[in-house]
Amino acid sequence: MRILPCGDRAVLIDCASLDEAQGWFAALENRAEVVLGARTVLVRGEPAEARALIGGTRPGPSAADSGATVEIPVTYDGDDLADVASLTGLTPDEVVAAHTGTPWTVAFTGFAPGFSYLVGGDPRLNVPRRSSPRSSVPPGAVGLAGEFSGVYPRRSPGGWQLIGRTSLAMWDSARDRPALLVAGCTVRFVVA
Amino acid sequence: MTFVVEHSGHGSLLQDLGRPGMGHLGVGASGAFDRGALRQVNALLGNDVGAAAVETYGGLVLRAQEPHVIAVAGAAGPVLIDGRPVTSGRATPVRAGQRLVIEPPTIGLRTYLGAAGGIAAPPELGSASSDTLSGLGPPLLAAGQILATAPSGPMPWLDDVPALGRSGDIVLDVVLGPRDDWFTPASVRRLLQDAWQVSPTSDRVGVRLEGTALERVVHHELPSEPVVRGSIQVSAAGQPMIFGPDHPVTGGYPVIAVVTDPHTDRLAQARPGQVVRFSRVG
């Protein structure tokens, strides 16, 4: 682990793995304003104070162990389902079985409010992004890119391979907790 | 206490001090690009420091339906009430029926219009800021829209304050890192020595700069990592972009240096073609 400078109001903890970053995030999230990345944790605060806080902290167990479980019903009729099947060498039904067969974990959020990067799924589903992104992806679209799966909270551009859709709202500003998924949650996709 | 928007102008939207502290939900802070100018209009009007105001590139025309007291700050350019110029950085009364025109500025880029009492807007996650990336907050102003203000208290006694708009090169303090070691030492030197030109494609998400491409020594992809306002992200093509208030919570390109937080306000007034230079601190 290294602490990297990040301007005059934050530092960045650079970790060897997502698991290590999640451990730091879990240990610091109630003591500072922190944001989790794929291998990094941003800690906001005056840099010397943030470094002192980090120096006096032991990374906890991965946040992946501590979150709630959320079930997401999916209709698997995405425009890229056939492409994902040919990229992975699976049949479309086997893609669905792989996507629903393994629990996923919310690694970190970003891109848009309520957009969560899910990891820990079936490794056979590791597919590249589309060669050209769509200018408009509908809300609720379920996609794959690299080691990640995710659900688009709102209409936006997007380059992920779309395999299905859910009617569950990923984001609702009127809810007490606007984001359905936060770092550490376990996610199970089920056939709607 | 209301205004009618007769012409919405360019990029006119409502901003307050944003919604900090929600990065873990994927929500950026957003808020006024030039926070100093927002605080200035609110101070002149006796408002809460973070009361909502209009941020605009100009071309905005409002008609007062009732008497108001307004103030403008930020960029420097013609602001007229029924054709008479308004002094920037001073609280000014507007009578019912009068037309307020904010023309595109001649120095700087973004003008802030505040009204005594603050401009009312339904808050989303505690803020009336329009986040142009995430879509949170009120939409762009539109012709025919009514802008309401809350009743205001007594006006403060304040000396006039100077307009913030300035011409010439914009010099920004930067702290190197977190990923300066992904670039050649020569490129890091050039970042600090070159004159970088502001691209016309700049917006509230980021101010794009043009110059000789910066070269990397690390060529693999960067796993997405959190970024802050002021982060200088370098695209695969080697051109830097400085993240503004509506930046994404995480980015996928290495950040070579970060502009100090107070200096990120200066970028609000960076006009296309203007020169930005960086000065290393820390």
Chai-1 contact restraints between the chains, C-beta under 6 A:
chainA,res_idxA,chainB,res_idxB,connection_type,confidence,min_distance_angstrom,max_distance_angstrom,comment,restraint_id
A,L4,B,G177,contact,1.0,0.0,6.0,A-B,restraint_1
A,L4,B,P178,contact,1.0,0.0,6.0,A-B,restraint_2
A,P5,B,V175,contact,1.0,0.0,6.0,A-B,restraint_3
A,P5,B,G177,contact,1.0,0.0,6.0,A-B,restraint_4
A,C6,B,P178,contact,1.0,0.0,6.0,A-B,restraint_5
A,C6,B,V258,contact,1.0,0.0,6.0,A-B,restraint_6
A,G7,B,V175,contact,1.0,0.0,6.0,A-B,restraint_7
A,G7,B,V228,contact,1.0,0.0,6.0,A-B,restraint_8
A,G7,B,G230,contact,1.0,0.0,6.0,A-B,restraint_9
A,G7,B,V258,contact,1.0,0.0,6.0,A-B,restraint_10
A,D8,B,T260,contact,1.0,0.0,6.0,A-B,restraint_11
A,D8,B,D261,contact,1.0,0.0,6.0,A-B,restraint_12
A,R9,B,D261,contact,1.0,0.0,6.0,A-B,restraint_13
A,A10,B,V228,contact,1.0,0.0,6.0,A-B,restraint_14
A,L12,B,P178,contact,1.0,0.0,6.0,A-B,restraint_15
A,E33,B,G21,contact,1.0,0.0,6.0,A-B,restraint_16
A,V35,B,G23,contact,1.0,0.0,6.0,A-B,restraint_17
A,V35,B,H24,contact,1.0,0.0,6.0,A-B,restraint_18
A,V35,B,P226,contact,1.0,0.0,6.0,A-B,restraint_19
A,G37,B,S224,contact,1.0,0.0,6.0,A-B,restraint_20
A,G37,B,E225,contact,1.0,0.0,6.0,A-B,restraint_21
A,G37,B,P226,contact,1.0,0.0,6.0,A-B,restraint_22
A,G37,B,T250,contact,1.0,0.0,6.0,A-B,restraint_23
A,A38,B,P223,contact,1.0,0.0,6.0,A-B,restraint_24
A,A38,B,S224,contact,1.0,0.0,6.0,A-B,restraint_25
A,R39,B,P223,contact,1.0,0.0,6.0,A-B,restraint_26
A,T40,B,E225,contact,1.0,0.0,6.0,A-B,restraint_27
A,L42,B,P226,contact,1.0,0.0,6.0,A-B,restraint_28
A,T109,B,G26,contact,1.0,0.0,6.0,A-B,restraint_29
A,G110,B,G26,contact,1.0,0.0,6.0,A-B,restraint_30
A,G110,B,S224,contact,1.0,0.0,6.0,A-B,restraint_31
A,G110,B,V249,contact,1.0,0.0,6.0,A-B,restraint_32
A,G110,B,T250,contact,1.0,0.0,6.0,A-B,restraint_33
A,A112,B,S134,contact,1.0,0.0,6.0,A-B,restraint_34
A,P113,B,G26,contact,1.0,0.0,6.0,A-B,restraint_35
A,P113,B,V27,contact,1.0,0.0,6.0,A-B,restraint_36
A,P113,B,S134,contact,1.0,0.0,6.0,A-B,restraint_37
A,G114,B,G26,contact,1.0,0.0,6.0,A-B,restraint_38
A,F115,B,G26,contact,1.0,0.0,6.0,A-B,restraint_39
A,S173,B,E124,contact,1.0,0.0,6.0,A-B,restraint_40
A,S173,B,L125,contact,1.0,0.0,6.0,A-B,restraint_41
A,A179,B,L25,contact,1.0,0.0,6.0,A-B,restraint_42
